[in-house]
Amino acid sequence: MRPFTDEFPKSMLPVAGRPFLHYQLDWLAAEGIDEVVYCLGYRGEMIRDYVGDGGRWGLKATYVDEGAQLRGTAGAVRLALDAGVLDPAFALLYGDSFIRLSIPEVWARFEQSQPPALMTVIRNEGQWDRSNASYENGRVIAYDKAAQDIQPPARYIDYGFSVLTSEVVAQEIPPGTTSDLAALFHALSAEGRLAGFEATDRFYEVGSPAGLKDFEEYVRQRQAAPVIRTTASRRRIGVLGGGLAGLTVAAHLTSDCEVLEADERPGGHCQTV
């Protein structure tokens, strides 16, 4: 992604006036996530400065800094484990991926399954990149990011979101190691210990110029279209203005809300009750 990443880490690449990670955090907050842990590497201070404590998204943000010694995706997760900031089970999202799925549904599938890890996949058939996963009956039965020939034949691709237990991280990723999560997922799939969840909406990524262009177009289309929120917020909502429009909005909200009106009686010029 050079020369773009000469100035920014991939998650801070500007998209329609905002860093890429802003859209990730918007989505995570809408899905009910209330705490994130950033594993910082290249130009990580830019991420820390922008996200801060996470308060603007209603999140708590924690940071684990790899410093000058980059450890790879698996090594970074092990560093977070050793720092004591991971729950017994946690979700993992790649810093350059934007996805659309129901996190509660993924989490429920993970809790129902026996394996210590779950990978989300999407049917690919070579559409976005080389297919790297074989998936059937709720299991990823083969995963190999590097192999050209996977058996059974790979028709799916890693979607960029997974769930793991801290126990499997402690058992399979040695402290201080430099390694990629792809190696862990490959081993777990070979051992029959990798659950799966099939996503249906395409993913976006900013790891390539073409991917960045696709996501910019997606954001522009979303900004041009009216947005109707279908997921319930866990925070209290204030509706400013008790006119007909304000009361209609309040009536359709599923969350606890309060209509804030300057006059004694709501309804504006309609005087609606």
C-alpha positions in Angstrom: 0.0 0.0 0.0 2.9 2.3 -0.4 3.1 5.3 -0.8 -0.1 5.6 1.2 1.3 3.8 4.2 4.5 5.9 4.3 2.4 8.4 6.4 -0.3 6.2 7.9 -0.8 2.7 9.2 -3.4 0.9 7.2 -6.1 1.3 9.8 -5.6 5.1 9.7 -5.9 5.5 5.9 -8.3 8.3 5.1 -11.7 7.3 3.7 -14.2 10.0 2.9 -12.7 12.3 5.4 -12.3 9.8 8.3 -9.7 7.2 9.2 -10.6 3.6 8.2 -10.8 2.5 11.8 -13.5 5.0 12.5 -15.9 2.9 10.4 -14.8 -0.2 12.2 -15.5 1.3 15.6 -18.9 2.6 14.5 -19.8 -0.9 13.5 -18.4 -2.5 16.6 -20.3 -0.1 18.8 -23.5 -0.7 16.9 -23.1 -4.5 17.4 -22.9 -4.0 21.2 -19.1 -4.2 21.7 -18.1 -2.1 24.7 -14.3 -2.8 24.9 -11.6 -3.0 22.4 -7.9 -3.9 22.6 -5.6 -2.5 20.0 -2.3 -4.4 19.3 -0.2 -1.5 18.0 2.7 -1.8 15.6 3.8 0.5 12.8 2.9 4.1 13.6 0.7 2.9 16.4 0.8 6.3 18.2 -1.5 7.6 15.4 -4.1 5.1 16.4 -3.8 5.8 20.1 -4.0 9.6 19.5 -7.1 9.3 17.3 -9.1 6.7 19.3 -8.1 7.9 22.8 -10.0 6.1 25.5 -12.7 5.1 23.0 -15.3 7.3 24.7 -16.7 8.9 21.6 -17.9 5.5 20.5 -19.1 4.5 24.0 -16.2 2.0 24.1 -13.3 1.4 26.4 -10.0 1.3 24.4 -6.9 -0.5 25.7 -3.5 -0.7 24.0 -0.7 -3.2 23.8 2.3 -1.8 22.0 4.7 -4.2 20.2 7.3 -1.4 19.9 10.1 -1.9 17.3 9.9 -5.7 17.5 6.9 -6.6 15.3 5.7 -10.1 16.2 3.1 -10.9 13.6 -0.6 -11.3 14.2 -0.2 -14.4 16.5 2.7 -12.9 18.4 0.7 -9.7 19.0 -2.2 -11.7 20.4 0.1 -13.6 22.7 1.6 -10.2 23.9 -1.9 -9.0 24.7 -2.5 -12.2 26.7 0.7 -11.8 28.7 -0.4 -8.2 29.4 -3.5 -9.5 31.0 -6.0 -7.6 28.8 -7.8 -10.5 27.2 -11.0 -12.1 28.4 -11.2 -15.9 28.7 -12.9 -15.8 25.2 -12.5 -12.8 22.9 -13.3 -11.8 19.3 -10.6 -10.7 16.9 -10.9 -8.3 13.9 -8.1 -7.6 11.5 -7.1 -3.9 11.4 -7.5 -3.6 7.6 -10.9 -5.4 7.3 -14.4 -4.0 7.3 -17.2 -6.6 7.6 -20.9 -6.8 8.1 -22.4 -9.6 10.2 -24.2 -10.1 13.5 -21.6 -10.4 16.3 -24.2 -11.8 18.7 -25.0 -14.6 16.2 -21.3 -15.4 15.8 -20.8 -15.5 19.5 -23.8 -17.8 20.0 -22.4 -20.2 17.5 -19.0 -20.2 19.2 -20.6 -20.9 22.6 -22.6 -23.8 21.1 -19.5 -25.3 19.5 -16.9 -27.4 21.2 -13.7 -26.2 19.5 -11.5 -23.5 21.2 -11.7 -21.2 18.1 -14.1 -20.1 15.4 -13.3 -18.5 12.0 -15.9 -16.7 10.0 -15.7 -17.4 6.3 -17.5 -16.4 3.1 -18.1 -18.4 -0.1 -15.5 -17.0 -2.5 -14.8 -19.3 -5.4 -11.7 -17.2 -6.2 -13.7 -14.0 -6.4 -11.8 -11.6 -4.1 -8.6 -13.6 -3.6 -7.5 -17.2 -3.7 -9.9 -19.3 -1.7 -8.1 -20.7 1.4 -10.8 -22.6 3.5 -13.0 -25.6 3.2 -16.2 -25.3 5.3 -19.0 -27.6 5.9 -21.6 -28.3 8.7 -20.4 -25.5 10.9 -16.7 -26.4 10.8 -13.7 -25.2 8.9 -12.3 -28.6 8.0 -9.2 -27.2 6.2 -7.5 -23.8 6.1 -4.2 -22.9 4.6 -3.3 -19.4 3.5 -0.2 -20.5 1.6 -1.1 -23.8 -0.1 -2.2 -23.9 -3.7 -4.1 -27.1 -3.4 -6.3 -27.6 -0.3 -8.2 -30.9 0.3 -11.1 -30.9 0.4 -11.2 -28.2 -2.3 -11.3 -24.7 -0.9 -14.3 -22.6 -1.9 -14.3 -20.2 1.0 -12.0 -17.4 2.3 -11.2 -16.1 5.7 -13.7 -13.3 6.4 -11.4 -11.4 8.8 -13.3 -12.0 12.1 -12.7 -14.8 14.6 -13.3 -15.9 18.2 -10.6 -17.6 20.3 -10.1 -18.7 23.9 -7.2 -17.3 25.9 -6.5 -20.9 26.8 -5.7 -21.9 23.1 -3.6 -18.8 22.7 -1.6 -19.8 25.8 -1.2 -23.4 24.7 -0.4 -22.8 21.0 1.5 -19.5 20.8 4.7 -19.5 22.8 5.6 -16.2 24.6 7.9 -13.9 22.7 7.2 -15.7 19.4 6.9 -14.1 16.0 4.2 -15.8 14.0 1.0 -15.4 12.0 -2.5 -16.4 13.1 -2.7 -18.3 9.8 -0.4 -20.9 11.2 -2.6 -21.4 14.3 -5.8 -21.6 12.3 -4.2 -24.1 9.9 -3.2 -26.3 12.8 -6.6 -26.1 14.5 -8.4 -27.0 11.2 -6.2 -30.0 10.7 -6.9 -31.1 14.3 -10.7 -30.7 13.8 -10.7 -27.9 16.4 -11.9 -24.9 14.3 -15.5 -24.0 14.3 -16.9 -21.9 11.4 -19.6 -19.3 10.7 -20.6 -18.5 7.1 -21.0 -14.8 6.4 -23.1 -13.6 3.4 -22.3 -9.9 2.9 -19.0 -9.2 1.2 -16.0 -7.9 3.1 -14.0 -4.9 2.4 -10.3 -4.4 3.0 -7.7 -1.6 2.7 -4.7 -3.8 2.2 -4.6 -3.0 -1.5 -5.3 0.0 -3.7 -8.3 -1.8 -5.3 -9.7 -2.7 -1.9 -9.4 0.9 -0.7 -11.2 2.1 -3.8 -14.0 -0.4 -3.3 -14.5 0.6 0.4 -14.5 4.3 -0.5 -17.3 3.6 -3.0 -19.2 1.7 -0.4 -18.9 4.6 2.1 -20.0 7.1 -0.5 -23.1 5.0 -1.3 -23.9 4.7 2.4 -23.6 8.4 3.0 -25.9 9.1 0.1 -28.6 6.7 1.3 -30.9 7.2 4.3 -29.9 5.1 7.2 -32.4 3.3 9.4 -30.9 1.8 12.5 -32.3 -1.6 13.2 -30.1 -2.6 16.2 -31.0 -1.4 19.7 -28.6 0.9 21.4 -27.5 0.1 24.9 -27.4 3.8 25.8 -30.2 6.2 26.5 -31.2 8.4 23.6 -32.4 12.0 23.7 -34.7 13.2 20.9 -34.2 17.0 20.5 -37.5 18.6 19.6 -40.9 17.3 20.4 -42.6 18.2 17.1 -44.3 15.7 14.9 -41.0 14.3 13.5 -39.4 14.1 17.0 -42.4 12.2 18.4 -42.5 9.8 15.4 -38.8 9.0 15.9 -39.3 8.4 19.6 -42.2 6.1 19.0 -40.1 3.9 16.7 -37.1 3.6 18.9 -36.6 0.4 20.7 -34.3 1.9 23.3 -35.0 4.0 26.4 -35.3 7.6 25.2 -36.4 11.0 26.3 -38.1 13.7 24.2 -36.5 17.1 25.0 -38.8 20.0 24.1 -38.4 23.7 25.1 -42.2 24.3 25.3 -44.4 22.9 28.1 -46.4 20.8 25.7 -44.8 18.6 23.0 -46.0 18.5 19.4 -44.7 21.8 18.0 -47.1 23.7 15.8 -49.1 20.5 15.4 -49.7 20.2 19.1 -49.7 16.5 18.8 -50.3 14.4 21.9 
